Protein backbone atom coordinates (compact mmCIF):
# COMPACT_ATOMS: atom_id res chain seq x y z
CA UNK A 1 0.00 0.00 0.00
CA UNK A 2 1.34 3.47 -0.84
CA UNK A 3 2.94 5.27 2.09
CA UNK A 4 0.81 8.46 1.85
CA UNK A 5 -2.42 6.41 1.86
CA UNK A 6 -1.23 4.54 4.95
CA UNK A 7 -0.45 7.84 6.68
CA UNK A 8 -3.97 9.15 6.05
CA UNK A 9 -5.50 5.97 7.47
CA UNK A 10 -3.33 6.14 10.59
CA UNK A 11 -4.65 9.56 11.55
CA UNK A 12 -7.80 8.02 13.02
CA UNK A 13 -5.74 6.30 15.74
CA UNK A 14 -4.24 7.52 19.02
CA UNK A 15 -1.16 9.73 18.85
CA UNK A 16 1.22 7.13 20.26
CA UNK A 17 -0.18 4.30 18.13
CA UNK A 18 0.08 6.32 14.92
CA UNK A 19 3.70 7.19 15.64
CA UNK A 20 4.58 3.56 16.24
CA UNK A 21 2.78 2.34 13.12
CA UNK A 22 4.31 4.98 10.84
CA UNK A 23 7.79 4.28 12.19
CA UNK A 24 7.19 0.55 11.71
CA UNK A 25 5.98 1.21 8.17
CA UNK A 26 9.20 3.08 7.41
CA UNK A 27 11.27 0.18 8.65
CA UNK A 28 9.19 -2.37 6.76
CA UNK A 29 9.50 -0.46 3.49
CA UNK A 30 13.20 0.22 3.90
CA UNK A 31 14.24 -3.27 4.84
CA UNK A 32 11.83 -5.90 3.57
CA UNK A 33 11.62 -4.62 -0.01
CA UNK A 34 15.11 -6.07 -0.34
CA UNK A 35 16.68 -2.69 -0.88
CA UNK A 36 19.18 -0.73 1.10
CA UNK A 37 22.75 -0.83 0.00
CA UNK A 38 25.14 1.53 -1.72
CA UNK A 39 28.87 1.10 -1.84
CA UNK A 40 30.62 -2.20 -1.32
CA UNK A 41 31.89 -2.63 2.23
CA UNK A 42 35.43 -1.44 2.82
CA UNK A 43 35.95 -3.69 5.84
CA UNK A 44 37.00 -7.32 5.71
CA UNK A 45 35.11 -9.36 8.35
CA UNK A 46 36.93 -8.96 11.64
CA UNK A 47 38.30 -11.43 14.20
CA UNK A 48 37.78 -14.41 11.87
CA UNK A 49 40.66 -16.10 10.09
CA UNK A 50 40.50 -16.18 6.27
CA UNK A 51 41.89 -18.64 3.78
CA UNK A 52 43.13 -18.25 0.21
CA UNK A 53 41.34 -21.36 -1.08
CA UNK A 54 37.61 -21.73 -1.68
CA UNK A 55 35.76 -23.28 1.26
CA UNK A 56 32.51 -23.32 -0.73
CA UNK A 57 33.68 -25.16 -3.86
CA UNK A 58 31.33 -27.98 -4.85
CA UNK A 59 28.62 -27.06 -2.35
CA UNK A 60 24.99 -26.67 -3.41
CA UNK A 61 23.10 -23.40 -2.96
CA UNK A 62 21.30 -24.77 0.09
CA UNK A 63 24.57 -25.89 1.64
CA UNK A 64 26.15 -22.47 1.08
CA UNK A 65 23.09 -20.80 2.62
CA UNK A 66 23.31 -23.10 5.65
CA UNK A 67 26.94 -22.10 6.16
CA UNK A 68 26.07 -18.41 5.82
CA UNK A 69 23.33 -18.78 8.42
CA UNK A 70 25.67 -20.58 10.81
CA UNK A 71 28.32 -17.87 10.38
CA UNK A 72 25.80 -15.09 11.00
CA UNK A 73 24.43 -16.87 14.08
CA UNK A 74 27.95 -17.12 15.53
CA UNK A 75 28.76 -13.43 14.92
CA UNK A 76 28.63 -10.88 17.71
CA UNK A 77 27.89 -7.76 15.64
CA UNK A 78 27.32 -6.45 12.12
CA UNK A 79 27.00 -3.19 10.21
CA UNK A 80 24.15 -3.17 7.66
CA UNK A 81 24.18 -0.20 5.29
CA UNK A 82 23.02 0.99 1.91
CA UNK A 83 20.75 3.12 -0.25
CA UNK A 84 18.35 2.66 -3.12
CA UNK A 85 14.80 3.31 -4.32
CA UNK A 86 11.46 1.52 -4.12
CA UNK A 87 8.40 2.69 -6.08
CA UNK A 88 9.89 6.16 -6.35
CA UNK A 89 10.83 6.48 -2.68
CA UNK A 90 14.48 6.94 -1.79
CA UNK A 91 15.55 4.39 0.84
CA UNK A 92 18.51 4.55 3.19
CA UNK A 93 19.67 2.20 5.92
CA UNK A 94 22.65 2.43 8.27
CA UNK A 95 22.40 0.12 11.28
CA UNK A 96 24.88 -1.41 13.70
CA UNK A 97 23.51 -4.43 15.51
CA UNK A 98 25.04 -6.19 18.51
CA UNK A 99 24.01 -9.66 19.63
CA UNK A 100 22.37 -9.66 23.04
CA UNK A 101 22.47 -5.88 23.36
CA UNK A 102 20.43 -4.12 20.64
CA UNK A 103 21.30 -1.78 17.82
CA UNK A 104 21.67 1.81 16.69
CA UNK A 105 21.50 3.74 13.44
CA UNK A 106 19.21 5.42 10.93
CA UNK A 107 16.58 4.40 8.41
CA UNK A 108 15.23 6.76 5.75
CA UNK A 109 12.19 6.53 3.48
CA UNK A 110 11.65 9.41 1.06
CA UNK A 111 12.27 12.60 3.00
CA UNK A 112 11.78 10.92 6.39
CA UNK A 113 14.77 9.82 8.47
CA UNK A 114 14.40 7.87 11.71
CA UNK A 115 17.22 7.72 14.23
CA UNK A 116 16.90 4.50 16.23
CA UNK A 117 18.53 3.17 19.39
CA UNK A 118 17.59 -0.18 20.93
CA UNK A 119 19.26 -1.00 24.22
CA UNK A 120 18.15 -4.23 25.81
CA UNK A 121 14.34 -4.05 25.84
CA UNK A 122 14.11 -0.27 25.47
CA UNK A 123 13.49 1.42 22.11
CA UNK A 124 14.27 5.06 21.35
CA UNK A 125 13.50 6.77 18.06
CA UNK A 126 13.79 10.32 16.81
CA UNK A 127 12.53 12.07 13.68
CA UNK A 128 12.17 15.58 12.31
CA UNK A 129 9.11 17.80 12.48
CA UNK A 130 7.91 16.84 8.98
CA UNK A 131 7.67 13.20 10.08
CA UNK A 132 5.43 14.07 13.01
CA UNK A 133 3.28 16.43 10.94
CA UNK A 134 2.68 13.72 8.32
CA UNK A 135 2.20 10.96 10.90
CA UNK A 136 -0.11 12.83 13.27
CA UNK A 137 -1.97 15.29 11.06
CA UNK A 138 -4.25 17.46 13.17
CA UNK A 139 -3.09 15.63 16.31
CA UNK A 140 0.30 17.31 15.94
CA UNK A 141 -0.70 20.21 18.15
CA UNK A 142 1.52 22.93 19.57
CA UNK A 143 1.44 21.06 22.88
CA UNK A 144 2.67 17.81 21.26
CA UNK A 145 5.33 19.70 19.30
CA UNK A 146 6.56 21.33 22.50
CA UNK A 147 6.66 17.98 24.30
CA UNK A 148 8.66 16.24 21.55
CA UNK A 149 10.84 19.24 20.64
CA UNK A 150 13.59 17.25 18.91
CA UNK A 151 13.74 14.57 21.60
CA UNK A 152 13.79 10.77 21.35
CA UNK A 153 10.55 8.92 21.99
CA UNK A 154 10.94 5.89 24.26
CA UNK A 155 8.93 2.69 24.44
CA UNK A 156 9.36 -0.97 25.37
CA UNK A 157 10.18 -3.55 22.71
CA UNK A 158 7.65 -5.80 24.45
CA UNK A 159 4.87 -3.37 23.50
CA UNK A 160 2.96 -5.17 20.70
CA UNK A 161 2.69 -1.87 18.81
CA UNK A 162 6.44 -2.04 18.20
CA UNK A 163 6.18 -5.31 16.22
CA UNK A 164 8.84 -4.82 13.55
CA UNK A 165 11.17 -2.98 15.89
CA UNK A 166 11.69 -6.22 17.84
CA UNK A 167 14.29 -7.44 15.33
CA UNK A 168 16.55 -4.56 16.35
CA UNK A 169 16.66 -5.96 19.87
CA UNK A 170 17.87 -9.32 18.57
CA UNK A 171 20.61 -9.26 15.95
CA UNK A 172 20.35 -12.99 15.32
CA UNK A 173 16.59 -12.80 14.70
CA UNK A 174 17.24 -9.86 12.38
CA UNK A 175 19.76 -11.86 10.35
CA UNK A 176 17.57 -14.98 10.37
CA UNK A 177 14.73 -13.06 8.76
CA UNK A 178 17.13 -11.44 6.31
CA UNK A 179 18.68 -14.73 5.22
CA UNK A 180 15.35 -16.48 4.63
CA UNK A 181 14.65 -16.68 0.87
CA UNK A 182 11.13 -16.38 -0.48
CA UNK A 183 11.60 -19.21 -3.00
CA UNK A 184 14.03 -21.87 -4.17
CA UNK A 185 17.63 -20.71 -4.49
CA UNK A 186 20.30 -21.45 -7.07
CA UNK A 187 24.02 -20.93 -6.97
CA UNK A 188 25.27 -18.22 -9.36
CA UNK A 189 28.60 -16.53 -10.04
CA UNK A 190 29.87 -14.35 -7.26
CA UNK A 191 31.78 -11.09 -7.50
CA UNK A 192 34.31 -9.33 -5.29
CA UNK A 193 32.69 -7.38 -2.45
CA UNK A 194 35.18 -5.07 -0.82
CA UNK A 195 37.96 -7.20 -2.32
CA UNK A 196 36.55 -10.42 -0.87
CA UNK A 197 35.60 -13.26 -3.28
CA UNK A 198 32.01 -14.41 -2.98
CA UNK A 199 29.48 -17.02 -4.08
CA UNK A 200 26.09 -15.76 -5.27
CA UNK A 201 22.78 -17.25 -4.16
CA UNK A 202 19.84 -16.24 -6.35
CA UNK A 203 16.29 -16.37 -4.92
CA UNK A 204 14.01 -17.61 -7.71
CA UNK A 205 10.86 -16.01 -6.22
CA UNK A 206 9.22 -13.28 -8.31
CA UNK A 207 10.72 -10.45 -6.29
CA UNK A 208 13.80 -12.38 -5.21
CA UNK A 209 17.31 -11.04 -5.41
CA UNK A 210 20.85 -12.29 -4.91
CA UNK A 211 22.84 -12.70 -1.73
CA UNK A 212 26.64 -12.75 -1.88
CA UNK A 213 28.43 -14.98 0.63
CA UNK A 214 32.11 -14.55 1.47
CA UNK A 215 34.22 -17.33 -0.08
CA UNK A 216 37.25 -16.66 2.10
CA UNK A 217 36.68 -19.17 4.89
CA UNK A 218 34.30 -16.99 6.93
CA UNK A 219 31.09 -17.85 5.01
CA UNK A 220 29.60 -14.52 6.11
CA UNK A 221 26.88 -12.81 4.04
CA UNK A 222 28.30 -9.62 2.55
CA UNK A 223 25.55 -8.15 0.35
CA UNK A 224 21.94 -8.40 -0.82
CA UNK A 225 20.81 -7.05 -4.18
CA UNK A 226 17.25 -7.01 -5.59
CA UNK A 227 16.38 -9.01 -8.69
CA UNK A 228 16.45 -7.54 -12.19
CA UNK A 229 12.65 -7.20 -12.21
CA UNK A 230 12.98 -5.55 -8.83
CA UNK A 231 9.29 -4.60 -8.45
CA UNK A 232 10.39 -0.96 -8.75
CA UNK A 233 13.28 -1.59 -6.36
CA UNK A 234 16.95 -0.85 -6.94
CA UNK A 235 20.03 -0.67 -4.74
CA UNK A 236 21.70 -3.09 -2.35
CA UNK A 237 22.41 -3.76 1.30
CA UNK A 238 25.91 -4.55 2.46
CA UNK A 239 26.97 -6.33 5.65
CA UNK A 240 30.39 -5.43 7.00
CA UNK A 241 32.37 -4.97 10.22
CA UNK A 242 31.32 -8.40 11.41
CA UNK A 243 32.33 -8.95 15.07
CA UNK A 244 33.47 -5.36 15.54
CA UNK A 245 33.43 -4.01 19.09
CA UNK A 246 31.22 -1.01 19.86
CA UNK A 247 28.94 0.32 22.60
CA UNK A 248 25.22 1.10 22.36
CA UNK A 249 24.45 4.13 24.51
CA UNK A 250 20.87 5.28 25.19
CA UNK A 251 20.15 9.00 24.79
CA UNK A 252 20.47 11.10 27.96
CA UNK A 253 17.32 11.31 30.07
CA UNK A 254 16.76 15.00 29.31
CA UNK A 255 16.56 14.11 25.59
CA UNK A 256 13.89 11.43 26.03
CA UNK A 257 10.08 11.51 26.14
CA UNK A 258 8.10 8.40 27.05
CA UNK A 259 5.69 7.66 24.22
CA UNK A 260 2.88 7.04 26.73
CA UNK A 261 2.80 10.79 27.39
CA UNK A 262 1.52 11.41 23.88
CA UNK A 263 -1.80 9.68 24.58
C-alpha positions, -999 to 999 in steps of 0.1 A, spaced: 0 0 0 13 35 -8 29 53 21 8 85 19 -24 64 19 -12 45 49 -4 78 67 -40 91 60 -55 60 75 -33 61 106 -47 96 115 -78 80 130 -57 63 157 -42 75 190 -12 97 188 12 71 203 -2 43 181 1 63 149 37 72 156 46 36 162 28 23 131 43 50 108 78 43 122 72 5 117 60 12 82 92 31 74 113 2 87 92 -24 68 95 -5 35 132 2 39 142 -33 48 118 -59 36 116 -46 0 151 -61 -3 167 -27 -9 192 -7 11 227 -8 0 251 15 -17 289 11 -18 306 -22 -13 319 -26 22 354 -14 28 360 -37 58 370 -73 57 351 -94 83 369 -90 116 383 -114 142 378 -144 119 407 -161 101 405 -162 63 419 -186 38 431 -183 2 413 -214 -11 376 -217 -17 358 -233 13 325 -233 -7 337 -252 -39 313 -280 -48 286 -271 -24 250 -267 -34 231 -234 -30 213 -248 1 246 -259 16 261 -225 11 231 -208 26 233 -231 56 269 -221 62 261 -184 58 233 -188 84 257 -206 108 283 -179 104 258 -151 110 244 -169 141 279 -171 155 288 -134 149 286 -109 177 279 -78 156 273 -65 121 270 -32 102 241 -32 77 242 -2 53 230 10 19 207 31 -3 184 27 -31 148 33 -43 115 15 -41 84 27 -61 99 62 -64 108 65 -27 145 69 -18 155 44 8 185 46 32 197 22 59 227 24 83 224 1 113 249 -14 137 235 -44 155 250 -62 185 240 -97 196 224 -97 230 225 -59 234 204 -41 206 213 -18 178 217 18 167 215 37 134 192 54 109 166 44 84 152 68 57 122 65 35 117 94 11 123 126 30 118 109 64 148 98 85 144 79 117 172 77 142 169 45 162 185 32 194 176 -2 209 193 -10 242 181 -42 258 143 -40 258 141 -3 255 135 14 221 143 51 214 135 68 181 138 103 168 125 121 137 122 156 123 91 178 125 79 168 90 77 132 101 54 141 130 33 164 109 27 137 83 22 110 109 -1 128 133 -20 153 111 -42 175 132 -31 156 163 3 173 159 -7 202 181 15 229 196 14 211 229 27 178 213 53 197 193 66 213 225 67 180 243 87 162 215 108 192 206 136 173 189 137 146 216 138 108 214 106 89 220 109 59 243 89 27 244 94 -10 254 102 -35 227 77 -58 245 49 -34 235 30 -52 207 27 -19 188 64 -20 182 62 -53 162 88 -48 135 112 -30 159 117 -62 178 143 -74 153 165 -46 164 167 -60 199 179 -93 186 206 -93 159 203 -130 153 166 -128 147 172 -99 124 198 -119 104 176 -150 104 147 -131 88 171 -114 63 187 -147 52 154 -165 46 146 -167 9 111 -164 -5 116 -192 -30 140 -219 -42 176 -207 -45 203 -214 -71 240 -209 -70 253 -182 -94 286 -165 -100 299 -143 -73 318 -111 -75 343 -93 -53 327 -74 -25 352 -51 -8 380 -72 -23 365 -104 -9 356 -133 -33 320 -144 -30 295 -170 -41 261 -158 -53 228 -173 -42 198 -162 -63 163 -164 -49 140 -176 -77 109 -160 -62 92 -133 -83 107 -105 -63 138 -124 -52 173 -110 -54 209 -123 -49 228 -127 -17 266 -128 -19 284 -150 6 321 -145 15 342 -173 -1 372 -167 21 367 -192 49 343 -170 69 311 -178 50 296 -145 61 269 -128 40 283 -96 25 256 -81 3 219 -84 -8 208 -71 -42 172 -70 -56 164 -90 -87 164 -75 -122 127 -72 -122 130 -56 -88 93 -46 -84 104 -10 -87 133 -16 -64 170 -8 -69 200 -7 -47 217 -31 -24 224 -38 13 259 -46 25 270 -63 57 304 -54 70 324 -50 102 313 -84 114 323 -90 151 335 -54 155 334 -40 191 312 -10 199 289 3 226 252 11 224 244 41 245 209 53 252 202 90 248 205 111 280 173 113 301 168 150 293 166 141 256 139 114 260 101 115 261 81 84 271 57 77 242 29 70 267 28 108 274 15 114 239 -18 97 246 
